[in-house]
């Protein structure tokens, strides 16, 4: 169970990172090509991506903020469809833009 949670956090960390080039595509998650993403596919892809990141010596930023399968599977049917995935991606990108904007404004207005 602990390993599964770590894997989920690692894979979804890429989604939460806020960099468009690192965002997963639906087809990359739907590994068997059946038009739906199961929790196993979701977590396996996350784990694979995190292993590649670690092997490349990249830092694991925002892993704790990574979405869980249930965050994306909004209708709780046990699968992520393309609409759920697209909606989640839009929300993540908006959240990331907001966070970047907030970080840019920190420290402004201080007198030195």
Secondary structure, 3 states (H helix, E strand, C coil): CHHHHHHHHHHHHHHHCCCHHHCCCHHHHCCCCCCCEEHHHHHHHHHHHHHHHHHCCCCCCCHHHCCCHHHHCCCCCCEECHHHHHHHHHHHHHHHHHHHHHHHHCCCCCCC
